[in-house]
Amino acid sequence: MYKALLIAGLAAVGNAMFVYGQRKSSLSNNSFSYLIGAVIVCAAIVAVVAISYRSGQAVSFVADNIVMVGIGGLGMATTYLGFYLLYTNYGAIYYVVYAVLSIITTTVIVGVIILGESFNKFQAIAMILAILSIILFTIGRLSQN
């Protein structure tokens, strides 16, 4: 569990860096310029990491898994576009909405329903509390308006 927490923390820091970069970047005529630049930098970094593993099977792996790679690429593009639109229009504070919706879609739909992974009563309670966090967040935002 500690390794998973550490890796998730690393991903969370990366997400925070992405949001910070977007929110602090200057506006441009092409609103997706930040997103395109960030994706190019990301792809370059991941390519360097992939090359350092020197498995020699990258091309055959992609060829053998082209449909899943396509689904993953579409998912990443959808995520990045969603991030961009959410943070540009509503601000970084709305990350909680994305996070909880990700918990539901990834854990329940992908993990439990599609992949058949186990899910116990404690995890169900955690899911209910996560949904409650969106309700409380919404009440809090409405009370400010």
DSSP file (Angstrom, degrees, kcal/mol; ACC not computed):
  #  RESIDUE AA STRUCTURE BP1 BP2  ACC     N-H-->O    O-->H-N    N-H-->O    O-->H-N    TCO  KAPPA ALPHA  PHI   PSI    X-CA   Y-CA   Z-CA
    1    1 A M     >        0   0    0      0, 0.0     4,-2.5     0, 0.0     5,-0.2   0.000 360.0 360.0 360.0 -36.6    0.0    0.0    0.0
    2    2 A Y  H  >  +     0   0    0      1,-0.2     4,-2.3     2,-0.2     5,-0.1   0.892 360.0  48.9 -65.3 -38.5    2.8    2.4    0.8
    3    3 A K  H  > S+     0   0    0      2,-0.2     4,-2.6     1,-0.2    -1,-0.2   0.918 111.5  49.7 -65.9 -41.6    4.3    2.1   -2.7
    4    4 A A  H  > S+     0   0    0      1,-0.2     4,-2.7     2,-0.2    -2,-0.2   0.904 111.2  49.8 -62.2 -40.5    0.9    2.6   -4.3
    5    5 A L  H  X S+     0   0    0     -4,-2.5     4,-2.2     2,-0.2    -1,-0.2   0.891 111.2  49.2 -64.5 -39.9    0.5    5.7   -2.1
    6    6 A L  H  X S+     0   0    0     -4,-2.3     4,-2.1     2,-0.2    -2,-0.2   0.918 113.1  45.7 -65.6 -44.6    3.9    7.0   -3.1
    7    7 A I  H  X S+     0   0    0     -4,-2.6     4,-2.3     2,-0.2    -2,-0.2   0.911 113.1  49.9 -66.3 -42.3    3.2    6.5   -6.8
    8    8 A A  H  X S+     0   0    0     -4,-2.7     4,-2.4     1,-0.2    -1,-0.2   0.886 109.5  52.9 -62.7 -37.9   -0.2    8.1   -6.5
    9    9 A G  H  X S+     0   0    0     -4,-2.2     4,-2.4     2,-0.2    -1,-0.2   0.898 107.1  51.6 -63.0 -40.6    1.4   11.0   -4.7
   10   10 A L  H  X S+     0   0    0     -4,-2.1     4,-2.2     2,-0.2    -2,-0.2   0.932 111.3  47.2 -60.3 -46.2    3.9   11.4   -7.6
   11   11 A A  H  X S+     0   0    0     -4,-2.3     4,-2.4     1,-0.2    -2,-0.2   0.880 110.7  52.9 -63.1 -38.0    1.0   11.4  -10.1
   12   12 A A  H  X S+     0   0    0     -4,-2.4     4,-2.5     2,-0.2    -1,-0.2   0.894 108.2  49.8 -65.5 -39.9   -0.9   14.0   -7.9
   13   13 A V  H  X S+     0   0    0     -4,-2.4     4,-2.4     2,-0.2    -2,-0.2   0.920 110.6  50.9 -63.8 -42.7    2.2   16.3   -7.8
   14   14 A G  H  X S+     0   0    0     -4,-2.2     4,-2.2     1,-0.2    -2,-0.2   0.906 110.1  49.3 -60.6 -41.8    2.4   16.0  -11.6
   15   15 A N  H  X S+     0   0    0     -4,-2.4     4,-2.5     2,-0.2    -1,-0.2   0.919 109.8  51.2 -62.6 -43.6   -1.3   16.9  -11.9
   16   16 A A  H  X S+     0   0    0     -4,-2.5     4,-2.7     1,-0.2    -2,-0.2   0.894 109.4  50.9 -61.5 -39.4   -0.8   19.9   -9.6
   17   17 A M  H  X S+     0   0    0     -4,-2.4     4,-2.6     2,-0.2    -1,-0.2   0.906 109.6  50.7 -63.4 -41.5    2.1   21.0  -11.8
   18   18 A F  H  X S+     0   0    0     -4,-2.2     4,-2.1     2,-0.2    -2,-0.2   0.934 113.4  44.5 -60.5 -47.5    0.0   20.7  -14.9
   19   19 A V  H  X S+     0   0    0     -4,-2.5     4,-2.9     2,-0.2     5,-0.2   0.916 113.2  50.4 -65.2 -44.3   -2.8   22.8  -13.3
   20   20 A Y  H  X S+     0   0    0     -4,-2.7     4,-2.2     1,-0.2    -2,-0.2   0.935 110.6  49.9 -59.9 -46.3   -0.4   25.4  -12.0
   21   21 A G  H  X S+     0   0    0     -4,-2.6     4,-1.1     1,-0.2    -1,-0.2   0.906 113.5  45.9 -59.4 -42.4    1.2   25.8  -15.4
   22   22 A Q  H  < S+     0   0    0     -4,-2.1     3,-0.4     1,-0.2    -2,-0.2   0.937 114.1  46.8 -66.2 -46.5   -2.1   26.2  -17.1
   23   23 A R  H  < S+     0   0    0     -4,-2.9    -1,-0.2     1,-0.2    -2,-0.2   0.811 117.8  42.3 -68.3 -29.7   -3.5   28.7  -14.6
   24   24 A K  H  < S+     0   0    0     -4,-2.2    -1,-0.2    -5,-0.2    -2,-0.2   0.559  91.7 102.0 -95.1  -9.0   -0.3   30.8  -14.5
   25   25 A S  S  < S-     0   0    0     -4,-1.1     2,-0.1    -3,-0.4     9,-0.0  -0.394  79.8-103.4 -74.2 154.3    0.4   30.8  -18.3
   26   26 A S        -     0   0    0      1,-0.1     2,-0.1    -2,-0.1    -1,-0.1  -0.360  37.8-101.7 -74.9 157.2   -0.6   33.8  -20.3
   27   27 A L        -     0   0    0     -2,-0.1     2,-0.3     2,-0.0    -1,-0.1  -0.447  41.7-173.2 -74.8 151.0   -3.6   33.9  -22.5
   28   28 A S        -     0   0    0     -2,-0.1     3,-0.1     1,-0.1     6,-0.0  -0.882  40.1-106.7-137.7 171.0   -3.2   33.4  -26.2
   29   29 A N  S    S+     0   0    0     -2,-0.3     2,-0.9     1,-0.2    -1,-0.1   0.838 115.0  56.5 -67.8 -32.2   -5.4   33.6  -29.3
   30   30 A N  S >  S-     0   0    0      1,-0.1     3,-2.3    -3,-0.0     4,-0.3  -0.863  75.6-163.0-101.8 102.3   -5.2   29.8  -29.6
   31   31 A S  T 3  S+     0   0    0     -2,-0.9     3,-0.3     1,-0.3     4,-0.3   0.665  85.8  57.8 -63.6 -15.9   -6.6   28.7  -26.2
   32   32 A F  T 3> S+     0   0    0      1,-0.2     4,-2.8     2,-0.1    -1,-0.3   0.359  74.9  99.2 -95.6   6.7   -5.1   25.2  -26.7
   33   33 A S  H <> S+     0   0    0     -3,-2.3     4,-2.5     1,-0.2     5,-0.2   0.903  83.7  48.8 -59.2 -42.9   -1.5   26.4  -27.1
   34   34 A Y  H  > S+     0   0    0     -3,-0.3     4,-2.8    -4,-0.3    -1,-0.2   0.941 112.4  48.8 -61.2 -46.6   -0.7   25.5  -23.5
   35   35 A L  H  > S+     0   0    0     -4,-0.3     4,-2.4     2,-0.2    -2,-0.2   0.916 111.7  47.9 -61.5 -45.5   -2.2   22.1  -23.9
   36   36 A I  H  X S+     0   0    0     -4,-2.8     4,-2.1     1,-0.2    -1,-0.2   0.931 113.8  47.6 -61.9 -45.8   -0.4   21.3  -27.1
   37   37 A G  H  X S+     0   0    0     -4,-2.5     4,-2.4    -5,-0.2    -2,-0.2   0.913 112.0  49.4 -61.6 -43.6    2.9   22.5  -25.6
   38   38 A A  H  X S+     0   0    0     -4,-2.8     4,-2.6     1,-0.2    -1,-0.2   0.889 110.6  50.4 -64.5 -39.5    2.4   20.5  -22.4
   39   39 A V  H  X S+     0   0    0     -4,-2.4     4,-2.8    -5,-0.2    -1,-0.2   0.892 110.1  50.2 -66.5 -39.2    1.6   17.3  -24.4
   40   40 A I  H  X S+     0   0    0     -4,-2.1     4,-2.2     2,-0.2    -2,-0.2   0.930 112.8  45.9 -64.5 -45.2    4.7   17.7  -26.5
   41   41 A V  H  X S+     0   0    0     -4,-2.4     4,-2.4     2,-0.2    -2,-0.2   0.926 113.8  50.2 -62.0 -44.2    6.9   18.1  -23.4
   42   42 A C  H  X S+     0   0    0     -4,-2.6     4,-2.7     1,-0.2     5,-0.2   0.932 110.2  49.0 -58.7 -48.4    5.2   15.2  -21.8
   43   43 A A  H  X S+     0   0    0     -4,-2.8     4,-2.3     1,-0.2    -1,-0.2   0.887 110.9  50.8 -61.7 -39.4    5.7   13.0  -24.9
   44   44 A A  H  X S+     0   0    0     -4,-2.2     4,-2.1     2,-0.2    -1,-0.2   0.924 112.1  46.4 -64.5 -44.0    9.3   13.9  -25.1
   45   45 A I  H  X S+     0   0    0     -4,-2.4     4,-2.3     1,-0.2    -2,-0.2   0.929 113.7  47.6 -64.7 -45.2    9.9   13.0  -21.4
   46   46 A V  H  X S+     0   0    0     -4,-2.7     4,-2.8     1,-0.2    -1,-0.2   0.878 110.0  53.9 -64.4 -36.9    8.0    9.7  -21.6
   47   47 A A  H  X S+     0   0    0     -4,-2.3     4,-2.5    -5,-0.2    -1,-0.2   0.914 108.5  48.9 -63.2 -42.4   10.0    8.9  -24.8
   48   48 A V  H  X S+     0   0    0     -4,-2.1     4,-1.9     2,-0.2    -2,-0.2   0.922 113.1  47.2 -62.8 -43.9   13.3    9.5  -23.0
   49   49 A V  H  X S+     0   0    0     -4,-2.3     4,-0.8     2,-0.2    -2,-0.2   0.921 112.4  50.0 -62.9 -43.5   12.1    7.3  -20.1
   50   50 A A  H >X S+     0   0    0     -4,-2.8     3,-0.8     1,-0.2     4,-0.6   0.900 109.9  50.4 -62.7 -41.4   10.9    4.6  -22.5
   51   51 A I  H >< S+     0   0    0     -4,-2.5     3,-1.1     1,-0.2    -1,-0.2   0.871 103.1  60.4 -64.7 -36.1   14.3    4.6  -24.4
   52   52 A S  H 3< S+     0   0    0     -4,-1.9    -1,-0.2     1,-0.3    -2,-0.2   0.742  97.8  59.0 -66.0 -21.1   16.1    4.2  -21.1
   53   53 A Y  H << S-     0   0    0     -4,-0.8    -1,-0.3    -3,-0.8    -2,-0.2   0.718  87.8-161.2 -78.5 -21.1   14.4    0.9  -20.4
   54   54 A R    <<  +     0   0    0     -3,-1.1    -3,-0.1    -4,-0.6    -2,-0.1   0.834  32.9 150.7  45.8  48.0   15.8   -0.4  -23.7
   55   55 A S        -     0   0    0     -5,-0.5    -1,-0.1     1,-0.1    -4,-0.1   0.803  41.4-148.9 -78.8 -26.8   13.3   -3.2  -24.1
   56   56 A G  S    S+     0   0    0      1,-0.1     4,-0.2    -5,-0.1     3,-0.1   0.523  76.9  90.7  73.7   3.3   13.5   -3.3  -27.8
   57   57 A Q     >  +     0   0    0      1,-0.1     4,-2.7     2,-0.1     5,-0.2   0.236  46.7 107.8-113.7  12.7    9.9   -4.4  -28.0
   58   58 A A  H  > S+     0   0    0      1,-0.2     4,-2.4     2,-0.2     5,-0.2   0.915  81.0  45.8 -61.0 -45.7    8.2   -1.0  -28.2
   59   59 A V  H  > S+     0   0    0      1,-0.2     4,-2.5     2,-0.2    -1,-0.2   0.933 115.7  45.3 -65.9 -45.1    7.2   -1.2  -31.8
   60   60 A S  H  > S+     0   0    0      2,-0.2     4,-2.5     1,-0.2    -1,-0.2   0.868 111.6  54.2 -67.8 -33.7    5.9   -4.8  -31.6
   61   61 A F  H  X S+     0   0    0     -4,-2.7     4,-1.5     2,-0.2    -2,-0.2   0.951 110.7  44.9 -62.3 -48.3    4.0   -3.9  -28.4
   62   62 A V  H  < S+     0   0    0     -4,-2.4     3,-0.2     1,-0.2     7,-0.2   0.918 113.9  50.3 -62.3 -42.9    2.2   -1.0  -30.0
   63   63 A A  H >< S+     0   0    0     -4,-2.5     3,-0.8     1,-0.2    -1,-0.2   0.907 112.8  46.1 -61.6 -41.5    1.4   -3.1  -33.0
   64   64 A D  H 3< S+     0   0    0     -4,-2.5    -1,-0.2     1,-0.2    -2,-0.2   0.734 124.2  33.6 -72.6 -22.0    0.0   -5.9  -30.9
   65   65 A N  T 3X S+     0   0    0     -4,-1.5     4,-2.8    -3,-0.2     5,-0.3  -0.041  74.6 132.4-123.6  30.3   -2.0   -3.5  -28.7
   66   66 A I  H <> S+     0   0    0     -3,-0.8     4,-2.2     1,-0.2     5,-0.1   0.838  73.6  50.6 -57.9 -38.0   -2.9   -0.8  -31.2
   67   67 A V  H  > S+     0   0    0      2,-0.2     4,-2.4     1,-0.2    -1,-0.2   0.939 113.9  43.8 -66.5 -45.6   -6.6   -0.7  -30.3
   68   68 A M  H  > S+     0   0    0      2,-0.2     4,-2.7     1,-0.2    -2,-0.2   0.873 112.9  52.3 -67.9 -36.6   -5.9   -0.4  -26.5
   69   69 A V  H  X S+     0   0    0     -4,-2.8     4,-2.7    -7,-0.2    -1,-0.2   0.907 110.5  49.4 -63.1 -40.9   -3.2    2.2  -27.3
   70   70 A G  H  X S+     0   0    0     -4,-2.2     4,-2.5    -5,-0.3    -2,-0.2   0.913 111.0  48.4 -63.4 -43.5   -5.8    4.1  -29.3
   71   71 A I  H  X S+     0   0    0     -4,-2.4     4,-2.4     2,-0.2    -2,-0.2   0.921 113.5  47.9 -62.4 -43.7   -8.3    3.9  -26.5
   72   72 A G  H  X S+     0   0    0     -4,-2.7     4,-2.7     2,-0.2    -2,-0.2   0.909 111.8  49.2 -63.7 -42.5   -5.7    5.1  -24.0
   73   73 A G  H  X S+     0   0    0     -4,-2.7     4,-2.5     2,-0.2    -2,-0.2   0.905 111.7  48.6 -63.9 -41.6   -4.6    8.0  -26.3
   74   74 A L  H  X S+     0   0    0     -4,-2.5     4,-2.5     2,-0.2    -1,-0.2   0.903 111.8  50.8 -63.2 -40.6   -8.2    9.1  -26.8
   75   75 A G  H  X S+     0   0    0     -4,-2.4     4,-2.6     2,-0.2    -2,-0.2   0.912 110.3  48.2 -63.5 -43.2   -8.7    8.9  -23.0
   76   76 A M  H  X S+     0   0    0     -4,-2.7     4,-3.0     2,-0.2     5,-0.2   0.925 112.3  48.9 -63.6 -43.3   -5.6   11.0  -22.4
   77   77 A A  H  X S+     0   0    0     -4,-2.5     4,-2.7     1,-0.2     5,-0.2   0.917 112.3  48.7 -62.0 -42.6   -6.7   13.6  -24.9
   78   78 A T  H  X S+     0   0    0     -4,-2.5     4,-2.6     2,-0.2    -1,-0.2   0.909 112.7  48.6 -62.4 -42.5  -10.2   13.7  -23.4
   79   79 A T  H  X S+     0   0    0     -4,-2.6     4,-3.2     2,-0.2    -2,-0.2   0.945 112.9  46.7 -62.2 -49.2   -8.6   14.1  -19.9
   80   80 A Y  H  X S+     0   0    0     -4,-3.0     4,-2.8     2,-0.2    -2,-0.2   0.910 114.4  47.0 -62.4 -42.5   -6.3   16.9  -21.0
   81   81 A L  H  X S+     0   0    0     -4,-2.7     4,-2.7    -5,-0.2     5,-0.2   0.917 113.5  49.1 -65.0 -41.4   -9.1   18.7  -22.8
   82   82 A G  H  X S+     0   0    0     -4,-2.6     4,-2.9    -5,-0.2     5,-0.2   0.928 111.7  49.0 -62.1 -44.9  -11.4   18.3  -19.8
   83   83 A F  H  X S+     0   0    0     -4,-3.2     4,-3.0     2,-0.2     5,-0.4   0.951 111.9  49.4 -55.9 -50.1   -8.7   19.6  -17.5
   84   84 A Y  H  X S+     0   0    0     -4,-2.8     4,-2.2     1,-0.2     5,-0.3   0.934 115.3  41.6 -58.6 -48.8   -8.1   22.5  -19.7
   85   85 A L  H  X S+     0   0    0     -4,-2.7     4,-2.1     2,-0.2     5,-0.3   0.897 116.4  49.3 -68.0 -39.8  -11.7   23.5  -20.0
   86   86 A L  H  X>S+     0   0    0     -4,-2.9     4,-2.5    -5,-0.2     5,-0.8   0.957 117.2  38.9 -63.6 -51.1  -12.5   22.8  -16.3
   87   87 A Y  H  X5S+     0   0    0     -4,-3.0     4,-0.6    -5,-0.2    -2,-0.2   0.840 117.1  50.1 -73.0 -32.8   -9.5   24.8  -14.9
   88   88 A T  H  <5S+     0   0    0     -4,-2.2    -1,-0.2    -5,-0.4    -2,-0.2   0.915 121.7  32.6 -69.3 -42.1   -9.8   27.6  -17.5
   89   89 A N  H  <5S+     0   0    0     -4,-2.1    -2,-0.2    -5,-0.3    -3,-0.2   0.772 138.5  14.8 -87.3 -27.1  -13.5   28.2  -16.9
   90   90 A Y  H  <5S-     0   0    0     -4,-2.5    -3,-0.2    -5,-0.3     3,-0.2   0.611 100.7-117.9-126.4 -19.0  -13.9   27.3  -13.2
   91   91 A G    ><< -     0   0    0     -5,-0.8     3,-1.5    -4,-0.6    -3,-0.1  -0.143  37.4 -68.2  98.6 164.9  -10.4   27.3  -11.6
   92   92 A A  G >  S+     0   0    0      1,-0.3     3,-2.0    -5,-0.2     4,-0.2   0.729 118.6  75.8 -65.1 -24.0   -8.2   24.7   -9.9
   93   93 A I  G >  S+     0   0    0      1,-0.3     3,-0.8    -3,-0.2    -1,-0.3   0.735  84.2  67.0 -62.4 -21.0  -10.5   24.6   -6.9
   94   94 A Y  G X>  +     0   0    0     -3,-1.5     4,-1.3     1,-0.2     3,-1.0   0.376  68.4 100.4 -81.9   5.9  -12.9   22.5   -9.0
   95   95 A Y  H <> S+     0   0    0     -3,-2.0     4,-3.2     1,-0.3    -1,-0.2   0.849  71.0  66.6 -58.1 -33.2  -10.4   19.6   -9.1
   96   96 A V  H <> S+     0   0    0     -3,-0.8     4,-2.2     1,-0.2    -1,-0.3   0.861  98.5  52.1 -58.2 -35.4  -12.4   17.9   -6.4
   97   97 A V  H <> S+     0   0    0     -3,-1.0     4,-2.2     2,-0.2    -1,-0.2   0.944 112.5  44.2 -66.3 -47.4  -15.3   17.5   -8.8
   98   98 A Y  H  X S+     0   0    0     -4,-1.3     4,-2.5     1,-0.2    -2,-0.2   0.932 112.7  53.3 -59.9 -45.8  -13.0   15.9  -11.4
   99   99 A A  H  X S+     0   0    0     -4,-3.2     4,-2.0     1,-0.2    -2,-0.2   0.915 111.3  43.5 -59.7 -46.4  -11.3   13.7   -8.7
  100  100 A V  H  X S+     0   0    0     -4,-2.2     4,-2.2     2,-0.2    -1,-0.2   0.904 113.2  50.9 -69.8 -40.0  -14.5   12.2   -7.4
  101  101 A L  H  X S+     0   0    0     -4,-2.2     4,-2.7    -5,-0.2     5,-0.2   0.868 110.0  52.0 -64.1 -33.5  -16.0   11.6  -10.9
  102  102 A S  H  X>S+     0   0    0     -4,-2.5     4,-2.7     2,-0.2     5,-0.6   0.878 105.8  54.5 -67.3 -37.6  -12.7    9.9  -11.7
  103  103 A I  I  X>S+     0   0    0     -4,-2.0     4,-1.8    -5,-0.2     5,-0.8   0.935 112.8  43.1 -59.2 -45.9  -13.1    7.7   -8.7
  104  104 A I  I  X>S+     0   0    0     -4,-2.2     5,-1.5     3,-0.2     4,-1.2   0.962 118.9  41.2 -66.8 -52.2  -16.5    6.7   -9.8
  105  105 A T  I  <>S+     0   0    0     -4,-2.7     5,-1.9     3,-0.2    -2,-0.2   0.911 124.3  35.9 -66.1 -42.3  -15.7    6.1  -13.5
  106  106 A T  I  <>S+     0   0    0     -4,-2.7     5,-2.8    -5,-0.2    -3,-0.2   0.952 125.0  36.4 -78.6 -49.7  -12.3    4.4  -13.0
  107  107 A T  I  <XS+     0   0    0     -4,-1.8     5,-2.1    -5,-0.6    -3,-0.2   0.971 129.9  26.9 -69.2 -54.0  -13.0    2.4   -9.8
  108  108 A V  I  <XS+     0   0    0     -4,-1.2     5,-2.9    -5,-0.8     6,-0.2   0.976 129.7  33.6 -78.3 -55.7  -16.5    1.4  -10.4
  109  109 A I  I   XS+     0   0    0     -5,-1.5     5,-2.3     3,-0.2    -3,-0.2   0.969 133.1  24.6 -69.8 -53.1  -17.0    1.3  -14.1
  110  110 A V  I   XS+     0   0    0     -5,-1.9     5,-2.6     3,-0.2     6,-0.2   0.971 130.9  36.5 -76.9 -54.3  -13.5    0.2  -15.2
  111  111 A G  I   <S+     0   0    0     -5,-2.8     6,-3.0     3,-0.2    -3,-0.2   0.969 130.5  21.9 -65.6 -57.1  -12.3   -1.7  -12.2
  112  112 A V  I  ><S+     0   0    0     -5,-2.1     4,-0.6     4,-0.2    -3,-0.2   0.960 131.5  32.8 -81.1 -53.2  -15.3   -3.4  -10.8
  113  113 A I  I  4<S+     0   0    0     -5,-2.9    -3,-0.2     2,-0.1    -4,-0.2   0.962 129.9  27.7 -74.2 -52.6  -17.8   -3.7  -13.7
  114  114 A I  I  4<S+     0   0    0     -5,-2.3    -3,-0.2    -6,-0.2    -4,-0.2   0.942 133.5  29.9 -78.6 -47.7  -15.5   -4.1  -16.8
  115  115 A L  T  4<S-     0   0    0     -5,-2.6    -3,-0.2    -6,-0.2    -1,-0.2   0.577  96.6-130.2 -93.0  -9.0  -12.4   -5.7  -15.2
  116  116 A G     <  +     0   0    0     -4,-0.6    -4,-0.2    -6,-0.2    -3,-0.1   0.777  43.8 166.9  69.9  27.3  -14.2   -7.6  -12.4
  117  117 A E        -     0   0    0     -6,-3.0    -1,-0.2    -7,-0.2    -2,-0.0  -0.398  41.4 -96.4 -73.8 153.8  -11.8   -6.4   -9.6
  118  118 A S        -     0   0    0     -2,-0.1     2,-0.3     1,-0.0    -1,-0.1  -0.321  37.3-173.2 -73.2 154.0  -12.9   -6.9   -6.0
  119  119 A F        -     0   0    0     -7,-0.1     2,-0.1    -2,-0.0    -1,-0.0  -0.943   6.9-163.7-150.0 119.6  -14.7   -4.2   -4.1
  120  120 A N     >  -     0   0    0     -2,-0.3     4,-2.0     1,-0.1     3,-0.2  -0.432  37.4 -94.4-106.3 179.9  -15.5   -4.5   -0.4
  121  121 A K  H  > S+     0   0    0      1,-0.2     4,-2.2     2,-0.2     5,-0.1   0.816 121.9  54.8 -65.4 -31.3  -17.7   -2.6    2.1
  122  122 A F  H  > S+     0   0    0      2,-0.2     4,-2.2     1,-0.2    -1,-0.2   0.894 109.3  47.3 -68.8 -38.6  -15.0   -0.3    3.2
  123  123 A Q  H  > S+     0   0    0      2,-0.2     4,-2.1     1,-0.2    -2,-0.2   0.858 110.2  53.4 -68.7 -34.9  -14.3    0.8   -0.4
  124  124 A A  H  X S+     0   0    0     -4,-2.0     4,-2.3     2,-0.2    -2,-0.2   0.905 108.8  49.1 -64.5 -41.5  -18.0    1.3   -0.9
  125  125 A I  H  X S+     0   0    0     -4,-2.2     4,-2.5     2,-0.2    -2,-0.2   0.913 109.4  52.5 -63.7 -41.9  -18.2    3.5    2.2
  126  126 A A  H  X S+     0   0    0     -4,-2.2     4,-2.1     1,-0.2    -2,-0.2   0.896 108.7  50.8 -59.5 -40.0  -15.2    5.5    0.8
  127  127 A M  H  X S+     0   0    0     -4,-2.1     4,-2.3     2,-0.2    -2,-0.2   0.912 109.5  49.8 -64.0 -43.4  -17.1    5.9   -2.5
  128  128 A I  H  X S+     0   0    0     -4,-2.3     4,-2.4     1,-0.2    -2,-0.2   0.912 111.2  49.2 -62.2 -42.8  -20.2    7.2   -0.7
  129  129 A L  H  X S+     0   0    0     -4,-2.5     4,-1.7     2,-0.2    -1,-0.2   0.864 108.9  53.3 -65.3 -35.6  -18.0    9.7    1.2
  130  130 A A  H  X S+     0   0    0     -4,-2.1     4,-1.2     2,-0.2    -2,-0.2   0.927 109.9  47.1 -64.1 -44.0  -16.4   10.8   -2.0
  131  131 A I  H  X S+     0   0    0     -4,-2.3     4,-1.8     1,-0.2     3,-0.4   0.895 109.0  55.3 -63.7 -39.5  -19.8   11.4   -3.5
  132  132 A L  H  X S+     0   0    0     -4,-2.4     4,-2.8     1,-0.2    -1,-0.2   0.844 100.3  60.6 -60.4 -33.8  -20.8   13.3   -0.4
  133  133 A S  H  X S+     0   0    0     -4,-1.7     4,-2.4     1,-0.2    -1,-0.2   0.882 103.8  49.1 -63.8 -36.8  -17.7   15.5   -0.9
  134  134 A I  H  X S+     0   0    0     -4,-1.2     4,-2.8    -3,-0.4    -1,-0.2   0.913 110.8  50.6 -66.9 -41.1  -19.1   16.7   -4.2
  135  135 A I  H  X S+     0   0    0     -4,-1.8     4,-2.4     2,-0.2    -2,-0.2   0.940 113.8  44.1 -61.3 -46.9  -22.5   17.4   -2.6
  136  136 A L  H  X S+     0   0    0     -4,-2.8     4,-2.5     2,-0.2    -1,-0.2   0.886 112.8  52.2 -66.0 -38.6  -20.8   19.4    0.2
  137  137 A F  H  X S+     0   0    0     -4,-2.4     4,-2.5    -5,-0.2    -2,-0.2   0.926 110.4  48.6 -61.1 -44.8  -18.5   21.2   -2.4
  138  138 A T  H  X S+     0   0    0     -4,-2.8     4,-2.7     2,-0.2     5,-0.2   0.916 111.1  49.2 -63.3 -44.3  -21.6   22.2   -4.4
  139  139 A I  H  X S+     0   0    0     -4,-2.4     4,-2.0     1,-0.2    -1,-0.2   0.917 111.7  50.4 -60.2 -42.6  -23.4   23.5   -1.4
  140  140 A G  H  X S+     0   0    0     -4,-2.5     4,-0.7     2,-0.2    -2,-0.2   0.902 112.1  46.0 -62.4 -42.5  -20.3   25.5   -0.4
  141  141 A R  H >X S+     0   0    0     -4,-2.5     4,-0.7     1,-0.2     3,-0.7   0.895 112.7  50.3 -68.4 -39.6  -20.0   27.0   -3.9
  142  142 A L  H >< S+     0   0    0     -4,-2.7     3,-0.6     1,-0.2    -1,-0.2   0.850 105.2  57.2 -66.9 -33.1  -23.7   27.8   -4.1
  143  143 A S  H 3< S+     0   0    0     -4,-2.0    -1,-0.2     1,-0.2    -2,-0.2   0.710 102.7  56.0 -71.5 -18.4  -23.6   29.5   -0.7
  144  144 A Q  H <<        0   0    0     -4,-0.7    -1,-0.2    -3,-0.7    -2,-0.2   0.708 360.0 360.0 -82.8 -20.7  -20.8   31.8   -2.0
  145  145 A N    <<        0   0    0     -4,-0.7    -1,-0.2    -3,-0.6    -2,-0.2   0.455 360.0 360.0 -90.9 360.0  -23.0   33.0   -4.9
